[in-house]
């Protein structure tokens, strides 16, 4: 597991902080948590007949975090393990279901449309109930 937190990635977190400040408080449909292994977004989602709809602010923030890591390393932030984007669901009984969306290193190409599609697919897969499978 890598290390991607404010102390070792100040340039990346400068970019992330700017993005967080740009999101109006009324549009924040998530909670932002910092961990030594990297940022975590806690997003409450509901499955509708049309599928998953992730807020644009959430998708933009995820893409900003990934890009910030790459830009931060170029400016001198500590290199570390690739970023892992994981969608996780916690059941009422405490069981955790998760789906790995992608692993991306600081030199890997970043395709926002691909990230968004993979994120939505993983969220739909994790949110499906056993009855849906």
Order of alpha helices (4+ residues) and beta strands (2+ residues): alpha-beta-beta-alpha-beta-beta-alpha
